[in-house]
Amino acid sequence: MFPIINIGLIAIQAAGLILLLSLFIGLWLVGQFANKIGTAGEVIENCLLISLAAGILSARIGFMLQNPSLFLDNPLSLFSLTPSMFNPGFGLLIGALITLILAQKQYLPLWPTLDTLSPLILWVFAGFHLSNYAKGTAYGLPTQLPWGIQLWQAIRHPVQLYAVILASGLFLWLLIQTKALSKTGFIHSGVLFNLVLLSLAMSTIITRAFVAQKILFGKLDIPQLVGFLIVPCTLLLIYDINHKNRRQRSVLIGIGSNINPAHNIPEAIDEINRNFRIRRKSGIYRTEAVKKTAEGSHYWNLVVEIGTRLPFPELLSQLKSIEQQFGRQPGNDAHVPLDLDILTFNGDVFNYQGKAIPDPDMIKYRYIVQPLADMSPEFRHPADGRSIAKILEKIEDHSQIDKISEVQNGITG
Amino acid sequence: MKKGHFIGISAAIVTMSLVWILLTPVLFPANASQLDTIAPHAGFMAPDFTLSSPEEEMQSLSDYRGKPVLVFLWASWCSVCKRAMPGLQSVYEDYAVKGFEILAVNTTFQDTLTTAINTFQSEGYTYQLLLDRKGSVAQAYRLYALPTAILVGSDGRVLDVVIGSGISEGYLRSRLDDIFEGSK
């Protein structure tokens, strides 16, 4: 227990400091993670900071509403820094509501955004328990185990540290799983977040047993019961996300060719349609080659949306083999009879063997954005929620691009 | 992971969690024996003490059993303490009639006796000043920083420990409203 940290002459409440630090480190890690996997880190961080401020203010307002006479006597106390005058429940409610509203307004995609929050959730969980340790609250039952700590007239389970250790182990797992928050491997969006939530619920269920002062509902501990509600929910969600076999997943593919495109492009469309079901396709566009080394003078490009039940790695290798059928040689970027790029996969955000999904080229090159805008004007970027109109507006690629065929109800002329 | 594996593992996780939750009250029951434990933390019995007032009158915390008491540890050199004390006076004036008491324990062992008494009396505070000359109360209450305020319920049990400026008038009034409403 260490309620106060003395830095020179300044005495700082350790619990508050730990909570703040864990919050800021967590937020910083969210930014790092978001940058690496392509979600809207800055937008997410801003939403969280605004909600945090709103939550703190509402916690104070909630307290004042409960005790209106205090507020009438001394209106300025609304802004005093006193940490004891809060209604945390009200603050949480309003903070969560504001987060929801802001996320909706920014069209932040649900699962990729929540995945990005995983490091923050782990840090705040660990910070909360470490701050309890600092204050000596939520202390453990007496024990004879050798690692018991002296607290409140007994040798007790350092139960707050059990939770911190479990959360740290989870964070380590997250770091390993994501190669230091940079890659995810092929994983459907939402799985990471639900795994983290599941593990924290399990940690709570396990560690609460050793807490001395339980919050009881009958004979059962309420935090354990809440954890028990979360466990099956997260398991069901993980199951649903991973085994959505009932319906096909929507995949956007960018098709390009600079060698005999007038022949190769229609052939490729037919080939794809034989292997998968093409749901929609854009018109065909002709572009100057982006890379000067290209052999053909022009590229033909289009975007199609297909439905498939294949997992990403299988789909990728199948598309590669179609490319090879058309004479594509791996490593030769100048001579491109056919190029098939997976642009988005089921609205998931991940990074598989160096390939980021959604494809970062999708927001960089006009030869992808323009056909995509053509085909689905309602499209929003799966990672950050930006509309296709906005992407087109911000694009830095100003190369000449001409439409050479219209979309004709699925069949191009 | 195969579908069947996943369902099997999930069922195992849910079952094990449920078993653990149901076993918790049996294996690790909430600690009833701590009811009599004396410690300066919410939920425990407040450590008792006997100190003298400036008039050399001995007073004990246990004398006030049956009334909610705020033990307020302060020193005359502590500016945060001095900023909090007028607020305490205002609360005391309103709630003393209901039975609320404040024991302003001066940490005399690390203060100057005359300055402490002068500071207190010049402000006209009417709640009880006590002098911790040997630091025994500071030790019993694990004093980390000043001010430290310990709210003790009428049963002698610690309700809350507030370190620093958190012991504001607003906080105290709302706690006392709860206490006196609860005892009606």
Interface residues (C-beta under 8 A of the other chain):
Chain A: P3 I4 A11 Q13 F63 Q66 N67 S69 L70 N74 S77 S80 L81 T82 P83 S84 M85 G136 T137 Y139 L141 P142 W152 Q153 A154 L198 M202 I205 I206 R208 A209 F210 A212 Q213 K214 L216 K219 L220 D221 Q224 L225 G227 F228 V231 P232 L235 I238 Y239 N242 H243
Chain B: M1 K3 F6 I7 S10 I13 V14 S17 L18 W20 I21 L22 L23 T24 P25 L27 F28 A30 N31 Q34 T37 I38 A39 H41 A42 G43 F44 Y144 A145 V162 I163 G164 S165 G166 I167 S168 E169 G170 Y171 R173 S174 D177
